[in-house]
Amino acid sequence: MLDENFVTTAYNSMERGFPEFRKRKKRLAGRSILKNFLYIFKVKLVRTDARTFLLHPKPEIKKIFSDAIDLDINKSSYLKIALFYVQLGYIAPSIGVRVWAARKGYEYLQCYFKSGNITILNCGPSILSPFLAKLCEDKNDNSKYYIIQHGLYQLDYKPYEFEFRVKASRSIVWSDFLAQNYISLGMLPEKVHVLPTYLFKEIKNLNTSNKVLIVGESLNKIDTDFDREYGEKVLQMVQYLKKNTMYNEFVFKKHPRALPSAQFDAALENNDVLFTNRINLKDYGLVIGAVSTLMIEAMAEGCRVLQLSLEKFSAIEVGNYSLYTSAENIQDVKEIKEKIDILNNLDKNYIKREYLRIDKDFEDCYKRLVS
């Protein structure tokens, strides 16, 4: 049975320590509850005897584990009802109601899985994640819950609390440095596995395009001062590049979860920066950003990368990509000529293996671990 401590920890993991996340996630949970309220009273419950499951799978993982069952709430009555009660507990103001609802949802999860020795591969965040991990532990067999790195993380990334506490949980990361960070935070070494990323298989040759991509960040939802400093530095880069380099077309990709910033957008437009919702990284010769790990993906696609270091913004620790990759980190606008010259003289991008494992045969690595 779930105790109050586990339920509180499970729900707190949704918020990652930011009150802004709590408001947004509770609002989304409330909408989902209203949407599914009538559904739970008129569905036929169907169990499964499958043994391998995917939660929020990425296409690459679905391809590797093509026979696995997708834990899609829209395809399972048990999962949808479980989600209803778990979300009800999340928004409930009373701890008593929270625990009751969480336990009710957990019971439906337990009923859904008929077989023992199951394996669940979690490829993205979900409110059900800690409960599914606990379910694997409570089966008291060889059931495993793998939470797979689903994006490029900063090296000080903190795993969810349940990854430490639940014995059946295993964490798959793409970096030796990241694994060391997990262990330094208290995770048992045998619970951490380092596998290659599935985002790309190799680092491509450098692009020759004269287009520049400016990466939008979402950090203004954590610190409203972020846009001010980032905007100032971006415009300094744009103005220099226009006058002194071959780069003559500038495109801004706004982060989908960033808060609106009319002043920042207007400043870009006034400097002839175009806006786009979709990008193909191979179309760009240079990528500029501050925090986004899209810059790492850009290097794999053959883009030169210029990372802006922000002095005033201190809401989170930001890794210096130049320590482990061919990206150049710029502290002051006075360094721009030196940094651009270095990037222009690159033969090929590189990413150190300890920082990010890249392997053409990454599919086999995942199959061997789970087999």
RAUR-V848406 format. One line per field, one symbol per residue. ss: DSSP state (H for helix, E for strand, L for the rest). psi: psi as a letter, one per 20 degrees, with the letter a starting at -180 (. if undefined). burial: + if it has 9 or more other ideal C-beta (glycine too) atoms within 8 Angstrom, else -. A space follows every 50 residues. Layout:
ss->???
psi->???
burial->???
This chain:
ss->LLLHHHHHHHHHLLLLLLHHHHHHHHHHHHHHHHHHLLHHHLLLLLLELL LEEEELLLHHHHHHLLLLEELLHHHLHHHHHHHHHHHHHHHLLLHHHHHH HHHHHHHHHHHHELLLLLEEEELLLLLLHHHHHHHHHHLLLLLEEEEELL LLLLLLLLLLHHHHHLLLEEEEELLHHHHHHHHHLLLLHHHEEELLLLLL LLLLLLLLLLEEEEELLLHHHLLLLHHHHHHHHHHHHHHHHHHHLLLLEE EEELLLLLLLLHHHHHHHHHLLLEEELLLLHHHLLEEEELLLLHHHHHHH LLLEEEEELLLLLLLLLLLLHHHLELLEEELLHHHHHHHHHHHHLLLLLL ELLLLLLLLLLHHHHHHHHHL
psi->qprhgggggghhihikjohhhggghhghggghghhjghhiilqppprqjr ipqpplqqhhhhggmhiqppmohiiphghghggghghghhiphphghggg gghghhhhghhhohrrlrppoojqqqhighhhghghgiikbkqqopoppj roqqijpprqhhhghohippporjphghghgghhijpphiipporqqjhq irprqqqjqjqppppqrjiiihoiighggggghghggghghghiripjpp ppoqphjqqqnhggghhghikkpqqqiqqohiiqhpppaghpihhghhgh jjqqpoppppghokhrppqohihiajqppphqhiigggghgghhjqhqqq pqhhhpppphkhghggghgi.
burial->-+---++++++-+++-----++--++--++-++--+--++--+---++-+ -+++++++--++-++--+-++----+++++++++++++++++----++++ ++++++-++++++-+-++++++++--+++++++++++-+---+++++++- -++++---+-++++-+-++++++++++++-+++-+-+---++++++++-+ --+--++---++++++++++-+---++-+++-++++++++++----+--+ +++++--+--+--++-+++-+-+-+---+-+--+++++++++++++++++ ++++++++++--+----+--++-+++++++--+-++--++-++--+--+- +---++++---+--+++-++-
